[in-house]
Amino acid sequence: MTRQLNEWRNDQWSAARESLEPEDQSLWKITKRLMGVSTPSPPLVNQGGIDLSNSEKVEAQADSLETQFHPVTDTSVSAETEMADVGMKSCFLTPASEPKLTNHDEVHEAIRGFLVSKAPGSNGIPNRALNHLPQRAVSLIAQIFNAVLLIHHFPQV
C-alpha cells in the first residue's frame, strides 16, 4: 500500500513538473510554495517579451506608464485649476467657525482604548501608565486638546 501511494505521488509530481510554464506564472507559484521563503518577483510578460531582472521590469513599467499618461496641454484647464487653488487657499486661511471641542469622557474613553502591550509613543509614556492617570490629569489633557483646537496652533511632535 505504501509503495503504491509513493508511486502515485511520484506520478503526480512528474505531471505537475511537466505542466509548468514560465508564461502563466505556474513555475513561479510552485517554486514559491516549495521553498517556503520569499523568492524574487515573478517574470513580467509584456509586448517585447519576458523581463526577468528587476531593472528590466522597472523599465517595462515606466514605458507602460509613459504611454498611458501625457501632460495636459489645454490652457483652459490651468485657469480652472488656478481658480480651485485660490478657493482652497482662502478656505484654509479663514478660521473655522467653531471647532468641535472634546471633553473629559472622550479623552478617558480614548485612553482606555489603548492597548497596554504596545510600545510607548514619541513622548515615551507607556500606555499602561496612561491608563492609570488620575481624573484631574485626564481633564488637563482635554483642556490642552481644546486649546489647540481653539487657537489653531498644532505644536510640533
C-alpha positions as CSV (number, residue, x, y, z in Angstrom):
1,M,0.0,0.0,0.0
2,T,2.8,2.4,0.9
3,R,4.6,1.6,-2.3
4,Q,1.5,2.3,-4.4
5,L,1.0,5.6,-2.6
6,N,4.6,6.7,-3.3
7,E,4.2,5.7,-7.0
8,W,1.0,7.8,-7.2
9,R,2.7,10.8,-5.6
10,N,5.7,10.5,-8.0
11,D,3.4,10.3,-10.9
12,Q,1.5,13.4,-9.7
13,W,4.8,15.3,-9.2
14,S,6.0,14.3,-12.7
15,A,2.8,15.5,-14.2
16,A,2.9,18.8,-12.3
17,R,6.6,19.4,-13.3
18,E,5.8,18.8,-17.0
19,S,2.9,21.2,-16.9
20,L,5.0,24.2,-15.6
21,E,5.2,27.2,-18.0
22,P,7.1,30.5,-17.3
23,E,4.4,32.4,-19.2
24,D,1.5,31.5,-17.0
25,Q,3.4,32.0,-13.7
26,S,2.9,28.4,-12.7
27,L,6.7,27.9,-12.4
28,W,6.9,30.9,-10.1
29,K,4.0,29.7,-7.9
30,I,5.3,26.2,-7.3
31,T,8.8,27.5,-6.6
32,K,7.5,29.9,-4.0
33,R,5.3,27.2,-2.4
34,L,8.2,24.6,-2.3
35,M,10.8,27.0,-1.0
36,G,8.6,28.4,1.7
37,V,10.7,31.6,1.7
38,S,10.4,34.8,-0.2
39,T,11.7,34.4,-3.7
40,P,12.4,37.0,-6.4
41,S,9.4,38.5,-8.0
42,P,7.9,36.6,-11.0
43,P,8.8,37.5,-14.5
44,L,7.0,40.2,-16.2
45,V,5.4,39.4,-19.6
46,N,5.0,42.3,-21.9
47,Q,4.8,43.0,-25.7
48,G,8.6,42.9,-26.0
49,G,8.9,39.5,-24.4
50,I,9.6,38.3,-20.8
51,D,11.5,40.6,-18.4
52,L,13.3,38.7,-15.7
53,S,15.6,41.2,-13.9
54,N,14.3,43.9,-11.6
55,S,15.8,46.6,-13.9
56,E,14.0,45.2,-16.9
57,K,10.7,45.1,-15.0
58,V,11.1,48.7,-13.9
59,E,11.9,49.9,-17.4
60,A,8.8,48.0,-18.8
61,Q,6.6,49.5,-16.1
62,A,8.0,53.0,-16.8
63,D,7.4,52.6,-20.5
64,S,3.9,51.5,-19.9
65,L,3.1,54.4,-17.7
66,E,4.7,56.8,-20.1
67,T,2.5,55.6,-22.9
68,Q,-0.6,55.9,-20.8
69,F,-0.2,59.3,-19.3
70,H,0.5,62.5,-21.1
71,P,0.8,66.1,-19.8
72,V,-2.3,68.3,-20.2
73,T,-1.8,70.9,-22.9
74,D,-5.2,72.5,-22.8
75,T,-4.8,76.1,-21.4
76,S,-8.4,76.3,-20.1
77,V,-7.7,73.6,-17.6
78,S,-4.9,75.5,-15.9
79,A,-7.2,78.5,-15.4
80,E,-9.8,76.3,-13.8
81,T,-7.2,74.7,-11.6
82,E,-5.9,78.1,-10.6
83,M,-9.4,79.2,-9.5
84,A,-9.8,76.0,-7.5
85,D,-6.4,76.6,-5.8
86,V,-7.4,80.1,-4.8
87,G,-10.7,78.9,-3.4
88,M,-9.0,76.2,-1.4
89,K,-6.4,78.6,0.0
90,S,-9.0,81.1,1.1
91,C,-10.9,78.2,2.8
92,F,-7.8,77.1,4.7
93,L,-6.7,80.6,5.6
94,T,-10.0,81.6,7.2
95,P,-10.6,80.3,10.7
96,A,-13.3,77.7,11.2
97,S,-16.5,78.9,12.8
98,E,-16.4,76.8,15.9
99,P,-14.4,73.6,16.2
100,K,-16.0,70.6,17.9
101,L,-14.3,70.5,21.3
102,T,-13.6,67.4,23.3
103,N,-14.4,66.6,26.9
104,H,-13.1,64.6,29.8
105,D,-15.1,61.5,28.9
106,E,-14.0,61.3,25.3
107,V,-10.3,61.6,26.3
108,H,-10.8,59.0,29.0
109,E,-12.5,56.6,26.6
110,A,-9.7,57.1,24.1
111,I,-7.1,56.3,26.7
112,R,-9.0,53.2,27.8
113,G,-8.9,52.0,24.2
114,F,-5.1,52.0,24.1
115,L,-3.5,48.5,24.1
116,V,-1.2,48.2,27.0
117,S,1.1,45.8,25.2
118,K,2.0,48.4,22.5
119,A,5.2,50.4,22.6
120,P,5.1,53.9,24.0
121,G,4.7,56.8,21.6
122,S,7.1,59.6,20.9
123,N,6.5,61.1,24.4
124,G,7.9,57.9,26.0
125,I,4.8,57.3,28.2
126,P,3.7,53.7,28.2
127,N,0.0,53.0,27.6
128,R,-0.2,51.2,30.9
129,A,0.8,54.4,32.7
130,L,-1.8,56.5,30.7
131,N,-4.5,54.0,31.8
132,H,-3.7,54.8,35.4
133,L,-3.8,58.6,35.1
134,P,-6.0,60.4,37.7
135,Q,-9.2,62.1,36.6
136,R,-7.5,65.6,37.1
137,A,-4.7,64.7,34.6
138,V,-7.3,63.5,32.0
139,S,-9.2,66.7,32.4
140,L,-6.0,68.7,31.8
141,I,-5.3,66.7,28.7
142,A,-8.8,67.5,27.4
143,Q,-8.2,71.2,28.1
144,I,-4.9,71.1,26.2
145,F,-6.6,69.5,23.2
146,N,-9.4,72.1,23.3
147,A,-6.9,75.0,23.5
148,V,-5.1,73.6,20.4
149,L,-8.3,73.4,18.5
150,L,-9.4,76.9,19.6
151,I,-6.2,78.8,18.7
152,H,-5.5,76.7,15.6
153,H,-1.9,76.0,16.7
154,F,-0.7,72.5,16.3
155,P,2.6,72.0,18.0
156,Q,5.4,70.0,16.5
157,V,5.8,66.4,17.7
